[in-house]
Each structure stands twice: as structure tokens, then as C-alpha cells.
């Protein structure tokens, strides 16, 4: 599918023994999640594919946590395109620190004077870009990650022509978020030119500004050979880490009494732009019968929004229910599978009372 691209990396990375099964109390405190997990682990799993983790939090408390074979609380799992949502948060951190203005022209793309960080993270950049296939000749995402653009992904997308005016069209683009990550690095660390210097500066800042404040102790961001964070595709973290990230957005950018994201940043993420089911770095819910189906297709709360990644990765945030849900997996990446996944998730979310 266009919105969940294939990219590089390993599926998961164990930090310690990961034996699978339920974690915590033996009596289920979230029966709908228990039933859903039993289905995912049984002969009726169908199109859900291999489920590696399901973690459900209600009002900040974990009410269900279970893992598939060879996975557990210490297993790092690849984010795929959930990294786009993390990049949205990183841009927000930089804005909160007064280090970037998302409406200024990009310093990393001087040939594209109308392009801004706002246009990149809302996928309204207007650049000529194809992200929806795995073809080594037709997919810009594949070419950027594996082909001639692999040594410097941001330079590859910055060299694409401006096909339509920024802000006039929505188009899914892994490159847009890689360029956004490069722009953050260039704005904040202008004296870091060598790849190793850029990588070290940005990795330290990501940890200090986002991962450490959230308690994402095992999260790791990956970088390309030019020293640019793969902002559209590649973070490794545990299910618990991803849940902490989701909680940041459920709590409107706050960590306890500390505001990590600017006031209004989460609203920005949840505001549709040129697509009714996409805001800034996050997928939105919508009533069914849209041209493109939202995750739960109107079967779940319409205030839900989610980070989504290739092969069925999900961080689902539902403020009206006080719910943050993480699902990690290896599923097919076609429309029927994502429809089945949304239908599987909706009863879990609907089982909770309104917050």
C-alpha cells in the first residue's frame, strides 16, 4: 500500500530472553483484548498474519500485554513508517526549543524556495514522488533507500521537481520525512558537516529531547550513510517504548507536568490537510465510504488517530476512551489485511468506557 512502505532493517531485535505469552496478572483486565489476542494466536487469525505484541493502556495503566513467539517486553521491533509520527514529534520538540520555524524555506533544498517543514510533515510538499510500490525502478522510496539515492536520501528527494505548488495536493512520501529529518539536523547543527558528526549530534539530541523524557530507554534511531536520520521509516523500540510515545500524544504533548511538545502541536497532528484521513505525521479516523478507508472505517471512535507502519505496525491513540494501544507484527501489506486489522482493533477500543 502507498501509505505503509517497505524499507530496510531487521524485523525485530531481542535485548534479552523473549518467550512470548501473557505478561502480568493471569486474570484478564481487558476481556476484549484477551479475546482479540486469542484470535490472533489461534487458527482464526486469518489475514492478521503473525502478531508479535499487543499492549493496551487505559488512562495510563497497562491493562493487557502479550507477546508472540520469540518476542517479549525487551524485544526491539522495527517501526517502519511509525517513524514518521516520531519525526513529527521531533519537529515539535525543536519548535518548543525555539530552534526551528516550520514555515521558513528549507535550507536543505534551496532549489525549492516554496518548500517548508510544514509541507513536508503534512505530505503536501507537491514534489514528484512515487511511494506505493516496491519496484526498484518505479518507486522513489525504493530508489532512495536501495538505489542511487541510498547514500544520501535527503539529497535524492531535494532533487525531485516541484510537480504542483506546495499545499495543493496530498501525496504519501517517505522521502518527505527523510528530508524533514535532514532539515532538523541542518538547522540545529549547522557546523556538523561530516556524516559521523551529524549522526552523533542528532542521535544525542533525539535521546535528550524525546526518548529520555518519555522513558523510551530502549529506543534507537537509525541513520543513512550521509548521517541523516531515516525520518520516514526506521526506529527500533519495544512495545512499551512505543506505548510511551503514544501516551505523549494522548496527553496533548505533556509528560507529567512538563510540556514536551508545543501547545497545539497534537491538534496539528490531528487536523486533516488535503486528505481526510491524514493530518501531520498521523493517520486519522473517518466515517466509512471514503475513497480511502481509515483504519477502523467508522467502526471505532472518530477521534482516534494512529501511527502506522509496513506489515501491520500500529500505535493507536483514542483520547475519548483514554486508550493507547500498540500492535507489532509481520502481516501482509495489502488492503484486505489492513481492513481485517482495523476490524480486529475496533472491538478492543470500543470495550472501554468514554473517558
N, C-alpha and C positions, 0 to 999 in steps of 0.2 A: 504494500500500500504506500501511497505517496507520503503519508504522514508518519510512518514508522520505518525509517530507512535501515538498511543493513550497513554495518560498519565493522571496524576492526576490533580485535581483542578476544579474550577468553570469556566463556560463558560465566564462570564463577571462579573464585579463588578462596580456598579454605585457609583460615588463620589457625584453626585447631580442629579437634575432633568434631565431626558433624554427622550425627547418626540418624537424623530425621525424627519425625513424630511430634506429638504434642509437647509443648513447653509449659511449665507452671502447673496450676491446680488440675486435678483429674476431672473434677466436675465442670461441665461447660458453663461459662457465664454469658456466652453469646450463642444460643442454640442454632440460630440461622447460619452463623459462621461455621459451627461444628458440622451442620448438615452439608453445607457447601464444600467443606474440606473433605468430608467422607465421599461425596460425589467425585471430587477431583482425584481422589486416591483410588477410586473403585472402577469397576468395568463400565460405568455410565459416564465416565469423564468425557468421552466423545471428542469434540473439537477443541476442548480446553488444552489438550496436549499435556506436557509434563509440568506439574506445578511444583515449584521449588520452595516457596514460602507464602504464607498468608498471615498477616499481622493486623489486628483490628484494635484500635484505641477508641475509647468513648470518654469524652471530657478529660482527655489527657492520661487516662488509665488504660493499660493493656488488658483487654477482656478476652482476647483469643490470640494465640501464637502457635503456629505449627510449621513444620518443615518436611520437605520430601527427602528422598534418599540422598545421602551424601551431602546434605545441607543442614545448617543449624544456625544458632544465633551469632556465631563468629565467622560465618562464610560471607566473604565479599562477593557480590553479584554485580555484573556489568549493568550499567544504567541504560545503555543505548540512548535513545532520544530524550529520556528523562533529564539528560544533561542540559537540554535547552531550558528547562524550568530552573535548573540550578544557575545557569548563566543569567537568567532574568533576575534572580536573587543577587548575584554578584554585581550586576549593573546597579541594582538598588542600593547595595552596600556602598558602592563608590559614590553614588549620588548623595547618600546620607552623610558621607565623609567630606562632601564638598569638593570632590576630586574630578567629577565629570559633569557635563551638561549634555543631556541626551538629544538636544535639538541643535547642537553645533555640527557643522560639517565634519566628516571623518578626516582625521589626519592620515589614516592608513589607505585612503582612496582619494587622492587629490584630483584624479581624473573624473570623479563622480561628485561634483560640488553640491548636489541636492540631497545626497545620501546622509542620513543621521543614524545614531544608535536607536532612536525611537522607531525608525522604519525597519531596521534590522530585526529588532526583537518582537515586532508585531507582524513580521513576514510580509510587509508591504513595501519592500525595497524597490520593486519594479525591474530588477535585473533579469536578464535572460538566463534561466536556470531550470534544469530538469532534475527532479529528485526521486521520481516514482518508480524506477526500475533498478534492477541490479546489473544492467548491461554495462560492460566495460567500455563501450563505445558511445552509448546514448545517455547514460546517467552522469550528470555532472557530479553528483555526490560520490559515485564510484571512482570517477576520474580524479576528483580532488583527494580521495583517501588512498587510492591504489595506483592511479595512473600518473600522468605528467604533473598533476598538482600535489602529489603526496609529500614533496619536500617542503612545501610552503602553501598550506591550504588557503590561508587568508589572501595571499597574493593571487592565487588562482581565481577566487571569486571577485576580488577587486579588479581583475582584468576583464570581467564579463561586461558586455554592453548594456547600457540602460535601455531596456526594451519599451517600458512605459514609464510615465512620471511616477516618482515615489508617492505612495499614499493612494494610488488609484486602483491597485489590484492586489489581491492576496494570493500568494504562491508559496507552497511549502518549500523550505530551503534549509538544508543542513549547513550550507555554506554561509548563510546569513549569520548564524550564531557563531560560527568559527571566526568570521570577520568581526563580530561584536567582541569576542574574547580578545582578538588581536588589538582592537581599538582600546579596550580597557588597559591592556599592557602598555601600549604606546603612550596613552595619556598619563598613566600613573608612574611609569618608569621610563621616561624619555632617554635616560642615559644608559639604559641596558640595551645593547645592540647585539652582542653575541648570543647565540641560542641558549647556551648554558646560563648566561646571566639573566636573560629574560625568563627562562624556566624557573630558576631559583627565586627570583623576585616575586613572580606571580604565584608560585606554589606557596611561598611563605605568607603572602597576603591573603590567598584563599583560605588557608588554615586559620589565620589570625582573625579574619573578618567574618567568616561564615562557619566553617567546620567546628572550630573550637568553641565559639559561643553557644552553638547548638548542642555540643556534646557528641558530635559525629566523629568519635575517636578513631574509627577505622576507615574513614572515607579517604580516597586517593583520587586526585585528578590526573589525567594523562595528557601528555603534550606531544606535538608533532616535531619533526626534525628541526624546524625553524624556531622552536622554543615557544610555540603558541598552544595554549590550552585547547583541546578538542571541544570547544564550547557547544557543539551541536550533538555530541554523540558519546562521550567516553568518560564516565566516572565509575569507580568501583566502591561499593559500600555495602554494609549489611542491611538487612531488613529493618533493624532497629534504627540505624542511621537514617534510612530513607523516611521512616516514620517521624523522626525528629525534624527532618526538613519539612514534611507535610504539616506538622504542628505549627511551624513558623507561620505558614500561610493561614492555617485555621485561626490562629491568634492574631491575625492582622499585622504581621511583621514584628510582633513583640516576643521577647524571650524573658519571661517573668516580668519584671518592672522595666526592663531595658528595651528600647526601641532599636531594632537592628535594621529594619527597612523603613524608608521614609513614609510619613503619613500619606495614605492614599495609594501606596505602591501596590498593595494587594488588590485594591479596587481596579487599578490599571490592568493588572493581570487578568481580571475577570470581566473586563469590558470588551465586547465584540468590536472588531475593526471592520475589515472588508469581508470577513467570514462570520456567520452567526455562531459557529462552534469553535472559534479560536479568538483568544484575547491577546495577551502578550506573554509568550512562553508557556501558556497553559491552554488545554482543551476545555471547552465549556459544554454544558448540557443544554439541550433544546428539545422542544416537542418533536415527536416523530413526524415523518413525512417531509423532512427537509431533504434537499438534494443530496447532502452528505449526512449520514447517520451520526448522531452523537453517541457516546459510549453506551449509555443506558437507554437511549432512544425514547425519552419521555417516561420510562417506567420507574425512574428514581427521582429524587428531589432535583428540581431545576436549578437550585443554587450550587449544586455540586460542580467541582472543576478538578482537573487532573493533569498530572504529568504522565506522559505515555511514551513507551519505548518499544522498539522492534521486539518481536517474539513474545508479546504479552506482558511487558513490564508496566506496572501501574502504581502511582501514588494518588489516591483518591481522597479529596478533601470535601467534607459536607458540613458547612457551618451550621445549618439549620438542625442537624442531628448531633452536633458535637463529635463527629466521627472523622478519624483519619485511618485510612486503610492502605496497606501495602501488599501487592501481589507480585511475586517474582516467578519467572517461568521460562520454559522453552516451548513455545507454541508456534503453530503456523502463522503466517503474517498475511492472511487473506481476509476479505470482508466477512465471510461466514464465521470464521474463527473469532474475529473481534465482536461480531454480533452475539455469538454464544457467550463470550466473556462478559459483555455488558448485561446479558440476561442472567448470568450466574451471580454477578455482583449486586444487582438491584435488590433482591430479597434480603441480603445481608444488611444493606444500608436501611431499607425500609423497616426492618425489625426494631430499630431504635426509636424511642420517643423523640418528639421535637425538643430541641434544647431550650 
